């Protein structure tokens, strides 16, 4: 049975959050803060629906979605105002994990294969409002999307059972018993919409009741149980915390069994405070949460390395990292510390990679891996299969898109297109056997 996710929805209209697509009553003038509150409520993902009526408003909504994606670490699903490939690209490049195609629009149905080929089925959901559309598009869905968003409340159970891909359901306001009964459906992977919005404060209780009913809710399944880990003399395990993007060591703390299980269940780093003798959710009072990206035990199973997404500074002093007292300092330690402290000073700001060469190498490594280990449905493999002429054609198209974007008043457009160009350039590099090391050496000579 699939692990069930809880997914609230923010309906965006004129840069505010409204009640829903049918009710334009403003519920929050600050959608970013609303998104953060849903994350703090331990929601698993966030659905953001753009209700814009024109392209100009849509571009403004994309900027707001970008802010939301930067402010939260949970996956964001982007929906609304999709008319062409460019709209999907804007949503994904704004930071959305997936884009939602509205199958009430015929042009969205026709767009599915093209978008799937470029971005992969795992980046797409399809919104379906009735059983007829679900049946008519079953073959298309099975090959080109990772799931469907079902909104027909009258045939929900039947549609979930016949859907060719997992379902994210949008149920009406139903009782807890009926909700748990719905969540027991094997092909259902989550609940979305106002039902979740209105019950955010009750999600932990809902998850506990669901677990008692045999429903698997959000939470990581550990490869090692608490019993398998080796504890120190206090019955705890030390945890080294590292920023998942910069590799900077942030802090060191301890976990007892309750903290370990809470971390796995909530996705937020939770420790045992030895000074206060109590459980401690990092960021609970400061807002500087640590969201788990991975947990790894050392060779002796007596220390945990936690790679996290750090919101704001990690140290109670306001420093990005607790490790700032130099014993034998490196040559550029002070400059590095000052840069990090400045970048992380704003509460809630996410730390970004500060080594461009590392980012290039990582993306290039993924492209090389696709070349050596082809993946079905991969756009990168599609380019390699088509050969050098197709790669060069796409590179030329993306260069032209940069020129067009430079004339656009929205500064984000040119960033999107430069990233597209750099990706296709790296595909060409991989095709011709050129590495970033060779490029950097050549640049250094100049």
C-alpha positions as a printed Julia matrix, in Angstrom:
446×3 Matrix{Float64}:
   0.0    0.0     0.0
   1.25   3.49   -0.9
   2.32   5.9     1.84
  -0.42   8.51    2.07
   0.44  12.19    1.79
  -1.41  15.23    3.08
  -1.39  18.07    0.54
  -3.0   21.45    1.25
  -3.76  23.86   -1.59
  -3.12  27.56   -2.06
  -5.29  29.22   -4.72
  -3.46  32.3    -6.03
  -5.39  35.28   -7.35
  -3.79  38.7    -7.82
  -0.9   37.75   -5.52
  -3.18  36.82   -2.63
  -4.49  33.47   -1.4
  -8.24  33.01   -1.89
 -10.65  30.41   -0.53
 -10.72  28.27   -3.69
 -11.32  28.39   -7.45
 -15.04  29.13   -6.99
 -14.75  31.47   -3.99
 -12.47  34.48   -4.48
 -12.69  35.56   -0.86
  -9.21  36.53    0.3
  -7.95  34.31    3.12
  -4.38  35.62    3.23
  -2.61  38.62    1.72
   0.7   36.76    2.13
   0.74  33.4     0.3
   4.38  32.82    1.26
   3.63  32.97    4.98
   0.63  30.72    4.41
   2.87  28.2     2.66
   5.29  28.27    5.58
   2.43  27.64    8.0
   1.43  24.53    6.02
   5.01  23.3     6.12
   5.17  23.96    9.85
   1.95  21.94   10.15
   3.88  18.94    8.79
   2.13  18.76    5.43
   3.92  16.51    2.94
   3.53  18.57   -0.23
   1.83  21.79   -1.29
  -0.44  22.32   -4.28
  -0.42  25.88   -5.64
  -3.08  26.77   -8.21
  -2.75  29.91  -10.31
  -6.18  31.42  -11.08
  -4.8   34.1   -13.42
  -6.97  35.13  -16.34
  -4.23  36.57  -18.57
  -0.54  36.08  -19.34
   0.61  39.19  -17.46
  -1.1   38.06  -14.27
   0.26  34.57  -14.88
   3.83  35.89  -14.96
   3.21  37.68  -11.65
   1.83  34.45  -10.21
   4.93  32.57  -11.38
   7.07  35.03   -9.43
   4.93  34.38   -6.35
   5.24  30.61   -6.85
   9.0   31.04   -7.09
   8.95  32.83   -3.71
   6.85  30.03   -2.22
   9.2   27.34   -3.55
  12.18  29.21   -2.09
  10.48  29.63    1.27
   9.52  25.99    1.9
  11.36  22.7     1.61
   8.34  20.47    0.99
   7.64  19.69   -2.69
   5.41  22.2    -4.45
   2.98  21.14   -7.19
   2.1   23.9    -9.67
  -1.27  24.08  -11.41
  -3.42  26.54  -13.34
  -3.08  28.67  -16.47
  -1.16  26.07  -18.47
  -1.66  26.71  -22.19
   1.62  25.64  -23.73
   4.99  24.04  -23.04
   6.37  27.41  -21.92
   3.89  27.55  -19.02
   4.98  24.14  -17.76
   8.61  25.16  -18.06
   7.99  28.31  -16.03
   6.37  26.33  -13.22
   9.13  23.75  -13.05
  11.9   26.31  -13.31
  10.24  28.36  -10.57
  10.95  25.38   -8.33
   7.82  23.24   -8.57
   8.45  19.5    -8.19
   5.58  18.73  -10.58
   3.23  20.55  -12.94
  -0.45  19.67  -13.12
  -2.07  19.5   -16.58
  -5.81  20.24  -16.57
  -7.47  17.57  -18.7
 -10.65  19.63  -18.99
  -8.61  21.53  -21.57
  -8.01  19.6   -24.78
  -4.77  21.48  -25.43
  -3.42  20.19  -22.09
  -4.2   16.6   -23.11
  -2.39  17.13  -26.4
   0.55  18.7   -24.56
   1.14  15.66  -22.34
   3.5   13.66  -24.56
   5.61  16.67  -25.49
   6.04  17.75  -21.87
   6.66  14.21  -20.68
   9.37  13.73  -23.27
  11.17  16.9   -22.23
  10.81  16.71  -18.46
   9.87  13.07  -17.76
   6.62  11.51  -16.47
   7.71  12.0   -12.86
   7.37  15.78  -13.28
   3.72  15.61  -14.36
   0.3   15.09  -12.84
  -3.02  15.24  -14.69
  -6.11  16.86  -13.17
  -9.18  14.84  -14.11
 -12.74  15.82  -13.23
 -14.8   12.84  -14.42
 -14.69   9.12  -15.14
 -15.12   9.5   -18.9
 -11.91  11.49  -19.32
 -10.08   9.05  -17.08
 -11.11   6.09  -19.24
 -10.47   7.85  -22.57
  -6.95   8.93  -21.59
  -5.87   5.84  -19.63
  -3.21   4.76  -22.13
  -1.79   8.28  -22.37
  -1.68   8.62  -18.6
   0.04   5.29  -17.98
   3.02   6.29  -20.12
   3.35  10.02  -19.55
   2.38  11.09  -16.01
   3.26   9.9   -12.52
  -0.2   10.42  -11.06
  -3.61  12.02  -11.39
  -5.42  14.61   -9.33
  -9.02  13.37   -9.08
 -11.76  15.86   -8.19
 -15.02  14.0    -9.01
 -16.39  13.39   -5.52
 -19.26  11.19   -6.73
 -17.14   8.49   -8.37
 -13.95   8.95   -6.36
 -13.6    5.41   -5.02
 -14.31   3.81   -8.4
 -11.95   6.15  -10.23
  -9.15   5.53   -7.75
  -9.43   1.78   -8.31
  -9.38   1.98  -12.14
  -6.78   4.72  -12.56
  -3.66   3.47  -14.41
  -1.43   5.61  -12.17
  -1.51   6.53   -8.46
  -4.13   9.04   -7.36
  -4.06  12.25   -5.35
  -7.71  12.76   -4.39
  -9.58  15.96   -3.59
 -12.46  14.76   -1.38
 -15.28  16.87    0.06
 -15.56  17.67    3.76
 -16.07  14.15    5.1
 -15.97  12.49    8.49
 -12.75  11.07    9.92
 -14.06   7.51    9.53
 -14.8    8.07    5.84
 -11.44   9.76    5.34
  -9.56   6.78    6.76
 -11.72   4.43    4.69
 -10.76   6.42    1.59
  -7.07   6.38    2.53
  -7.13   2.58    2.68
  -7.56   2.42   -1.11
  -4.37   0.89   -2.47
  -3.97   3.16   -5.5
  -4.44   6.36   -3.51
  -1.22   8.13   -2.51
  -2.65  11.25   -0.91
  -5.42  13.65    0.01
  -5.4   17.25   -1.23
  -7.46  20.41   -1.08
  -9.59  22.24    1.47
 -10.12  19.13    3.58
  -6.4   19.22    4.38
  -6.31  23.04    4.64
  -9.05  23.03    7.25
  -7.48  20.26    9.33
  -3.78  21.16    9.35
  -3.69  21.38   13.12
  -5.13  17.88   13.37
  -2.79  16.15   10.91
  -0.65  14.5    13.57
  -3.75  13.03   15.24
  -5.14  11.94   11.86
  -1.86  10.2    11.03
  -1.84   8.36   14.35
  -5.44   7.16   13.87
  -4.63   6.16   10.29
  -1.6    4.17   11.43
  -3.78   2.37   13.99
  -6.16   1.51   11.13
  -3.3    0.02    9.1
  -2.81   3.02    6.8
   0.78   4.02    6.11
   1.11   7.79    6.41
   4.1   10.03    5.77
   7.38   9.21    7.46
  10.63   7.58    6.46
  11.16   3.84    6.77
  14.65   3.5     8.31
  17.17   0.92    7.16
  18.34   0.67   10.79
  16.04   0.56   13.79
  16.9    2.43   16.98
  17.79  -0.9    18.61
  20.45  -1.55   15.97
  22.27   1.72   16.61
  25.01   1.78   19.27
  24.38   4.25   22.09
  26.77   6.15   24.32
  26.8    5.85   28.11
  23.72   8.12   28.31
  21.75   5.88   25.95
  21.96   8.39   23.11
  23.53   8.67   19.66
  25.5   11.76   18.61
  24.37  13.45   15.39
  26.61  15.5    13.08
  24.49  17.91   11.01
  25.6   19.0     7.56
  24.05  21.37    5.01
  22.97  19.17    2.1
  23.83  21.82   -0.52
  27.03  23.41    0.77
  28.45  20.4     2.71
  29.15  22.77    5.62
  29.07  21.12    9.05
  26.41  23.05   10.96
  26.22  21.6    14.45
  26.39  18.52   16.65
  23.61  17.25   18.91
  22.19  14.04   20.41
  19.17  11.82   19.83
  17.37   9.44   22.11
  14.86   6.93   20.77
  11.95   9.35   20.91
  13.91  12.01   19.02
  15.02   9.47   16.4
  11.48   8.27   15.76
  10.11  11.84   15.72
  12.71  12.83   13.13
  11.74   9.9    10.93
   8.03  10.62   11.35
   8.04  14.38   10.79
  11.03  14.98    8.52
  12.21  17.71   10.93
  15.43  17.24   12.87
  14.51  16.48   16.48
  17.04  16.03   19.28
  17.22  15.4    23.01
  18.4   18.48   24.85
  20.78  17.31   27.57
  20.71  20.69   29.32
  16.9   20.94   29.42
  16.35  17.18   29.72
  13.61  17.21   27.07
  12.8   16.63   23.42
  13.9   19.49   21.17
  12.58  20.19   17.65
  15.27  22.34   16.07
  13.7   25.65   15.03
  10.5   25.25   17.02
  10.99  28.62   18.71
  13.36  30.37   16.28
  11.8   29.22   13.01
  15.22  27.92   11.93
  14.04  24.4    11.17
  16.22  21.65    9.73
  14.46  19.49    7.16
  15.89  16.01    6.63
  17.43  15.23    3.28
  19.24  12.06    4.37
  20.39  10.22    7.49
  23.47   8.01    7.43
  25.16   5.96   10.15
  28.91   5.51   10.36
  30.78   2.2    10.13
  30.23   1.38   13.82
  26.59   2.49   13.85
  27.36   4.8    16.77
  27.13   8.21   15.05
  24.57   9.66   12.63
  25.38  12.06    9.81
  22.3   14.15    9.0
  22.23  16.1     5.75
  19.59  18.78    6.09
  18.03  21.81    4.51
  18.76  24.55    7.01
  16.33  27.46    7.31
  18.23  30.49    8.56
  21.27  30.18   10.84
  21.94  26.89   12.65
  23.68  28.38   15.69
  21.91  30.1    18.6
  24.46  32.94   18.23
  23.02  33.77   14.81
  25.94  32.21   12.93
  25.24  30.01    9.95
  27.32  27.22   11.54
  28.2   26.49   15.17
  31.78  25.79   14.09
  33.29  29.28   13.81
  35.96  29.34   16.53
  39.17  28.82   14.57
  41.92  26.79   16.21
  44.07  26.45   13.09
  42.22  28.66   10.57
  42.36  28.17    6.85
  43.57  31.08    4.77
  40.11  32.17    3.66
  38.15  31.04    6.74
  37.09  34.54    7.81
  35.9   35.55    4.34
  33.99  32.29    4.02
  32.33  32.74    7.43
  31.33  36.35    6.69
  29.85  35.36    3.35
  27.82  32.54    4.88
  26.57  34.66    7.77
  25.46  37.38    5.38
  23.68  34.9     3.1
  21.79  33.24    5.95
  20.93  36.32    8.01
  17.35  36.65    6.79
  14.97  34.38    8.72
  13.59  31.61    6.56
  16.05  32.14    3.7
  17.36  28.91    2.25
  21.11  28.45    1.77
  22.11  27.96   -1.85
  25.21  26.3    -3.28
  28.0   28.9    -3.51
  30.36  26.92   -5.74
  29.22  27.2    -9.4
  31.84  24.72  -10.55
  30.4   22.1    -8.2
  26.88  22.65   -9.56
  28.11  22.33  -13.15
  29.98  19.14  -12.3
  26.93  17.6   -10.6
  24.6   18.35  -13.51
  27.21  17.17  -15.99
  27.61  13.99  -13.93
  23.89  13.25  -14.26
  24.08  13.79  -18.02
  27.06  11.42  -18.3
  25.21   8.83  -16.23
  22.23   9.03  -18.62
  24.63   8.51  -21.53
  26.23   5.47  -19.92
  23.05   4.09  -18.3
  20.08   5.06  -20.5
  16.77   5.62  -18.72
  13.48   5.07  -20.5
  11.59   8.32  -21.0
  14.66  10.49  -20.33
  14.84  13.66  -22.42
  18.63  13.54  -22.18
  18.65  10.05  -23.7
  16.25  11.25  -26.38
  18.83  13.87  -27.41
  21.68  11.34  -27.38
  19.6    8.89  -29.43
  18.78  11.55  -32.05
  22.46  12.43  -32.4
  24.64  15.48  -32.88
  22.36  17.29  -35.37
  19.43  17.28  -32.94
  21.65  18.43  -30.08
  23.03  21.3   -32.17
  19.53  22.28  -33.31
  18.32  22.49  -29.72
  21.42  24.43  -28.68
  20.75  26.97  -31.43
  17.1   27.26  -30.4
  18.03  27.88  -26.78
  20.56  30.55  -27.77
  17.79  32.33  -29.67
  15.51  32.03  -26.63
  18.13  33.87  -24.57
  18.06  36.76  -27.03
  14.24  36.9   -26.9
  14.17  36.66  -23.1
  16.65  39.54  -22.81
  13.98  41.79  -24.34
  11.41  40.66  -21.78
  10.94  43.01  -18.79
  10.71  40.04  -16.39
  14.34  39.31  -15.32
  13.52  35.7   -14.45
  12.95  34.83  -18.11
  16.59  35.23  -19.07
  17.67  33.07  -16.11
  15.37  30.26  -17.29
  16.73  30.42  -20.82
  20.39  30.61  -19.81
  19.87  27.47  -17.7
  18.26  25.73  -20.68
  21.2   26.73  -22.88
  23.78  25.54  -20.34
  22.02  22.18  -19.99
  22.0   21.59  -23.76
  25.61  22.79  -23.95
  26.55  20.13  -21.37
  24.76  17.49  -23.44
  26.94  18.58  -26.37
  30.04  18.42  -24.14
  29.14  14.88  -23.11
  28.49  13.88  -26.72
  31.92  15.22  -27.78
  33.78  13.95  -24.7
  34.66  17.39  -23.31
  34.84  17.83  -19.53
  34.34  20.86  -17.3
  37.94  20.5   -16.16
  39.11  21.08  -19.73
  36.81  24.09  -20.08
  38.06  25.61  -16.8
  41.69  25.06  -17.8
  41.08  26.82  -21.1
  39.29  29.72  -19.39
  42.14  30.06  -16.91
  44.62  30.45  -19.79
  42.63  33.39  -21.08
